[in-house]
Amino acid sequence: MIDATTGHEALTFTDGSSGYNQIRMNPADEELMAFRTPKGIYCYTVMPFRLKNAGATYQRAMQKIFDDMLHRNVEC
């Protein structure tokens, strides 16, 4: 990947801070992620950390977003 950056004008690294919290849950799945507190019952509307497939879902979203730039301008 480092060799692929040779000759380019700019090089930027991002860590996707709070990236998981930018991906909406499927409304049909929100109920499955419910939790109860003394103040009531709540459901996640965005993908929380620690879900089994959260990493793969996040990677798939990034690849879809940057699809037209992949291996040309962007490496995911």
Secondary structure by P-SEA (a helix, b strand, c coil): cccccccccbbbbbcccccccccccccccccccccccccbbbbbccccccccaaaaaaaaaaaaaacccccccccc
